[in-house]
Amino acid sequence: MKILVLGSGAREHAIVLALRAESTEHELFAAPGNAGIARDAAVVPVDANDPVSVTDFAQTHSIDLVVVGPEAPLIAGVADRLRATGIPVFGPSKAAAALEGSKAFAKRIMEAAGVPTGRAVRAASATEVTAALDEFGAPYVVKADGLAAGKGVIVTTDRDAAVAHAEAYLPGGPVLIEEFLSGPEVSLFFLSDGDTVRPLSPAQDFKRAEDGDAGPNTGGMGAYSPLPWLTEQFGSEAAFVDEVEKTVALPVIREMDRSGTPFIGLLYAGLILTDAGIKVIEFNARFGDPETQVVLPRLTTPLSRLLFAAATGTLEDEPRPEFSDRKAVTVVLASEGYPVNPVTGRPITGLADAESVADVHIAHAATNDSGGALTATGGRVLNVVATGDSFSAARAAAYAAIERIGLEGSHYRHDIAARVAGD
């Protein structure tokens, strides 16, 4: 197949790597890509957020499938234009992507679908913010209503910090003040063709910048999959997935269809396991980052077949995706100052040495290659991904590899998947 992947991060690199691994016959393109993606696909100078440019490229090059990685092209309506011209695209319409683009919209859909979630208040002024914060009490949860690159949420016991966070986003529109929910978090992806859903394997990510879940919120500093501890509460991981499919994914997909905004693409359910049961924290309308980097390496069903089936309305014909029993861990290497004020432009060294570690590969998140010199171009720079027969083996490989990479001032968490590994 000729496949165009839109995006430039580690999530998109993980998608490209999964597609390349299943078949060398695929002709892969990426827009705009990055230095790592360029090793595995042809990077093209197309603005991923421009519906006209993307569609023109897809038509000119007879692309069989377009896969939208990040949220911005979805909100820009790229999928709409592609569909209007008959090009299969894995990604929801602009209207359906509001499930991620607007937290308030997502809450309305969940309420209509009867999906379990926390209570929330939409606040449009500082006065409404403070009233809602006092109503719910600490810990305080404040969410920007629109897209915020994974940094629009704050959970804090500091009321002043919660107010300041809300006020920073209020000029752009209302914010949501939510009930604090306590329990372990799970990320679970569902492929959808607007009618049928197929689940992938659960993962858990680490949002805080520092060990022990300290420091500011980030776009994600690491992840692991599968989640063996789900068996303790649900009897098996499969039973957990079945429950989420029945109580969350299918009701949402059916409500989206009923409301005239069918959802075609990847429904990311951010879940929390509370004492009162499974509840939804948020939805995203695309593959999660960095969870994708540990879910796709375990997928044994051809990814292209699943994505194409979702894009063409034939997902019902596909059996449930299958995964290997191997464990996967990813650790994110971040630039100095991330997430507040990352330092960019510094050289990266040691990648070949890191990739020589058995069962390790590196997904590039923010890199550029200028004349053979690799540099960091963003906050989250690299994802070191390792697989193993045990979490201990996967962790050992990931950390052995990341220690060989040189990037001045960089930092990473040392406790990714430590609990499941028994470390």
N, C-alpha and C positions, 0 to 999 in steps of 0.2 A: 504493500500500500504506500501511497504518497501521503505523508502525514505532516501537518504544520502544527507545531506547539508554540503557543503564545506565552511569553514571559521570559524572565531573565534571572530567576533565582534557583536555589537548591531544589525546591519542589519541582520546577520544570526540568532540571537536570535529572532528577530521580525518574520522572516520567520518560524522558528520552532514553535513559539507561535501561529502563524496563522494556521499552519498545525495541531497542537495539538488541537486547539479550534474547528476546523471543525469536527474532529473525533478522538475518543480515540482508534479507531481500527488501526490507522496508527502505524507502527513500525518505529520510527525515529532514525537516527544515525547522528552524527555530527563529522567532522574531521577538526581541532582538538578540536573545541568547546572552552568553557570557563566555569567558575564556575556557571554562571547562566544558560547557555545552558544545563549543566549537570543535572539540575533539571527537564528538559523537554524532553531530548533525551539522548540516549546512546552515550557518547563521546568515540571516538576510536583513538588510536595513529597512525594515518595515515597521511603522509605528503601530504597536500592538493595540493601542487605544483608539485607533482611527478605523471605523467600520469600512470606509471606502477603500483605504489602502490595503487592508487585510483581505477584503473580498476581491479586489482587483488582482492581488498576488495569487490568491487561491484559484481564481478562474484561469489566469494566464498559465499557471503551472499544473493545471488539472489535478488539484489536490483532492484526495479521496475523503479526508477527514481532518477537521481542525479541532484541536484540543486547547481550550482556554485554561491557562494556569492560574493567574492572579485575578483578584476581584475587579480591578479597575476597568479592563476591557468589557466585562459583563455589564457594569453600570453604564458604560459608554454606549452600549447597544450593539457591540460587535456581532454577537450571536444572532441578533435579529436580522441584520443585513445578510449575513451568510445564509440563514435559513430562507430568506426571501428569494435568494437566487438559486436555491436547491442544493446548496453545499452542506453535507452532513457536518454538524458541529456539536461537540460535547461541551455544553455550557448553557445555562439558562438564559432566557430573554432578559432584557432590561427590567421589565415589570416583575418577573419572577425573582430576579437577583436582589430585589428589595428585601427578600428574606434575610439577606446579610447586610444590605445597604442601609436598612432602617431597623433599628432594634424595636421601635414602636410597632412597625408593621409586623415584625416577627411575633411580637407578643399578641397582636390581634389575631393572627393566624392560629397561634397555639390555643388561644382562648376559644376560638370558633371550632377548632378540631378536638377540643377536650384533652389536649396534651399537658401532662403535669409539668409545671414550672413555678418559679418563685413569684411572689407578688411584686408588682412594680408600679411606680408613679411617674408619669411624664411631667417634667418640670420645665417651664419656659422662662422662669425668672429666678433671680437670686432668692427672693422671698419664698417661692414655691420649693426651691431646692432645700433651704434650711428647714422648712416645715416638714418635708418628706424625710429628711435625714433624722429629724427628731422623732418622727412617727415610727420609723423602723429601728432606730438605735444602732449602736455599734455592734460588730464591725460594719462600717459603711461601704456600700457598693454603689459606685457611680459609673455610668456608661454613656459615652458619646453616642448619639443616635445614628450618625452616619459612619462612613468608613474612616478608620484611624490607624491603618497599617499595624493592627494588633496592639496598639498602645492606648486605645481609647477607654480602657477599663482601669479603675482603681479600686482596690479593696484595702481598707485601712481602718484603724481604730482612732486615728487622728481626725477629729471633726474639721479642723481648719484645713487640713490637706484635702479632705473630701470636698469642701466648699471651693477651694482654689481650683481643683480639677474640674469641677462643674463649671465654674466661671470661665475657665479657659476655653471651653467648648460652646458655651451659651451663645456667643456671637454668631455661630453657625447654625443655631437652631436648638430646640429643646434637648434635654438630656433625660436619661432614665435613672431614677433612684430605685434600687431593688432591695428586696429582702435578702439578707445574707444566708446562704445555704452552706451547711457543713458536711463534709464527707470527701472520699476520694473521687477524683475526676477521671473521666474516660472520654476519649475521642473515638467516634465510630462513624465511618463513611458508608453512605449508601449510593449506589449507582441508580439512576432513575431515568426512564424514558417518558415520564409524565403519567404513567399508569402503573407500571411494575417497578419494584425495587429489588436490588440484589446487594446484600451487605458485604463489606470487606472485613478484615480482622481488626479488633479493637487495638488501640494504642494509648499510651499515656505520655503527655509532654510535660515539660518543666518550664514555667513561664518566668519565674524570678531569675534575676541576673546572677545571684550568688548562691553558694552552697547552703544547704539547709533551708531552702526557699526564703532566703533573705534578699534584700536589695530591691530595686525597682522592677516593675513589670516589663517584660520584653516581648518580642515576637516569638520567643521560644528558644531555649538554650540546649535542648536535647529531648530525646524521646526513646521509648522502647516498645516492643511488641513481640509476642502476645502478652496477655495479662493473666498469669496463672492464678492470682488471688481471686479472680472472679468465680472460680470454682467453689471457693469456700462459702459464698453467699448464694450462688445460683445453681450449684451442682455441676455446671460445666460452662465454658465460655459460650458454647453454642446456645445454651438455654438463655443466657443473658442477651445474646444477639437476637434471638427469636422474640424475646419480650420487648426489646426496643423497637424492633421492626413492627410489631403488632400495636404497640401503644404510642409510638412516636412517628416513625418514618411513614408508614402507610396512611395514618390519619392526616398528616401534614400534606403529603402528596395529593391525597384525595380532596382536601380542602383547597389547595392551590388550584387544582383543576376545576373544582366547583365554582371558585371565584373568578375564573376566566384567565388565570395566569399559570398554565401548566408548567411544571418544573421538569426540565430535561437537563441532566448533568449530574453533578456530584453534590448530594446533600450531606453536609458535615454537621453531625450532631455533637455538640459539646455537652456532656452529661455529668451529673454529680449524683453519687449514691448516698442519699440521706437516710436517716433513721425512718423516714416516712416513705421511702422508696426512691425509684429513679426519677430524677427531674432534669429538665433541659435548662442549661445555662444560656446557650446561644446556638444559633444556626449560622453556618457559613455556606456559601453557594459555590464552593470549589474545594479542591484537595487542600488539606491542612498542611502547614509547614511549621515544624519539622516532622510531623507524624508520617507523612507520605514517604519519607526517606527510610522508615523502618517497616512500613506496611508492604510497599511494592517489592522489595527484595525477597519477601516470603511468598509472594503470589506465584502460583504455578500455572494457573489458567492464563492463556494469552491475553494481555491487557488490551491490545488493539481490538480483539474480537468483542470484548466487553464494552469498550468505549463506542465502537461502531454500532453495536446493537442498541445501546442507549440513545445514540444520536439518530438512529433510523426507526425507532419505535418497535424494535423486535427483541427487547430484553426478556420478554416472557419465554422465548425459545431457548434462552441460556440457563443452564443449571447454576446453582450457587457456586461462586468462585471458590477455588481450593487453594490452600496455603500449606507450605512445608512446616515441619515441626521445629525448624531451626529458630533460634532466638536472634533478634536484631536490636542493636543499640546504635544511636547516633549521638555524637557530642558536637556541639557548635563552637567553632572558634570565632570569637568576636573581636573587633577592633578596640583599641584603647578608647575609653570614654563612652562606649555603647552601654545603655541605649540613649543617654541624654545628649551627648555631643561626640559622636564617633570621629576619630581621626582617620582620614583616608589618604590614599596615595602612597602608602608605605609598601616596600617590596616584601614578597612572600618567598620563602626558601624551604627546601627540604621535602617538597611534595613527592618526588620520586622515591625518596627514602621511606616516607610514610606509607606510600602505596605498595611498597614491597612487603609490608607486614601481611601475613597470610589472612585471608578472609576479610580484607579491608578494601573499601573503595571510598573515594572522596567525591562528594557532590558539591559543586561550586555554587556559592550563593551571591557573591559580589566580588568578581575578579575581572581583571583586564590584562591582556597579553600585548605588550608593546615591544616588538622586536625581540621576543624571547624572554623579556623581563615581566614576571607576573606581579601585579600590584593589587592591593585591596581597594575596592571602590565603594564600600558601604559598611554598615555596622556589623551584620552577621556575614562573615566572609566565607567560611568553609564548613561543611558538615562531614565529619569523619564517621563513616558508617561501617559497622562490623557485624558479622553474623557468626554464630557458633552453636554447638550442640547444647550449650548451657549459657545462662546469662553471665556467669563468671568468666567463661572463655570469651564471650563477645565483648564484655567490658574490658578485659585485659588487652585484647587486640586493639580496641578503639583507643584506649589511653596510651598504649605503646606507640601507636601511630601518631597521635596528636602531639606527643612530646617531641617528635622529630621535625615538626613544622616550626619554621621561624617567621615571626611577625612581631616587630617591635611593639611593646605595650599591650599585646593581645591578652585575652583572658578567656577562660572556659570553666564550666562547673566540673567538679571532681566527683560528684555523687549521683550522676545519671544512672538509673537502674540499680543503685547500690542495694536497695531494700530487697528486691526480688533475687538479687545475686547472693544475698546473705552476707554482704561485706560490711 
